[in-house]
């Protein structure tokens, strides 16, 4: 049994990401064919010139682990790779980043997850996803009972591991491990009673606007009502990111909001949510629960990540200097923004 205690253990996926950029990629507007109203199109039967190709690792489980490790926390990743070259290269990178890999399972049935990111600009991209090893791993493959930690961070889960969401949370609660969760849509699609049971045990819940709306069944424009509903479901801290419009956080007593640094440079949005979420938690832990500083560092860490290609690049090092944005703090009331817990 491993008795070593970690500051943070992350759960989630890992992937080999391949970034392709070309001026020959074309945007086609078609609201009937494409759910977003636009698609990246290529001429069939042609050989397309690619201007640049970048190989990098991704996946929410390792992206978040990278931030914790760079911030000096004793970090381990819990997830799966395939028995292949991509998986071995990812293991080397994780060890280089000083992320413990003892809880990484090698799966024979599937290859390591891969993503191909087709990009025209930093904000126009289409991702082709192969969900491999991360989709077939189950909780029994992860030696869950050997994990000792102060915090666990559950990045979006899919496949069999998503079915073990409640089991992972229950184990953490039993072991007095604090829990931060950034759930996938599949996790949010669990029956309402199960959602309330699980989320009632979570210390920090991280969602984007779309996920918050999906969870509460309230249009994302109705922000006040969304937070009232989330505060009823989750007794912990609720975080809602809003892309270029910043972030809003509720602790049930106060509502905190901030806009991102206006002069941030956006090259690649892959991993931006992971870099914010892990940055938020890292500073929250370091400052013993200072939400304002956690928001500031989360946004700064995300801005660094956005400025370069790759989900683990541009992340801030420990003691790095960064621009602190203004955080607005408002008192919550029954008739205002959220309920008092």
Secondary structure, DSSP 8 states (H G I E B T S, - for coil): ----EEEEEEES--EEEEEEE-TT-EEEE-TTT-TTSEEEE--TT-----SEEEEEEE-HHHHHHHHHHHTT--EEEEEEEESSHHHHHHHHHHHHTTEE-TTEEEESSS--EEEEEEESSSS-EEEEEE--HHHH--GGGTTGGG-EEEEEEE----HHHHHTHHHHHHHHHHTT-EEEE---HHHHTS-HHHHHHHHTT-SEEEEEHHHHHHHHTS-TT-HHHHHHHHHHH-SSEEEEE-GGG-EEEE-SSEEEEE---TT---S--TTHHHHHHHHHHHHHHHTTS-HHHHHHHHHHHHHHHHTSSSSSSS---TT-------EEEEE--TTTT----
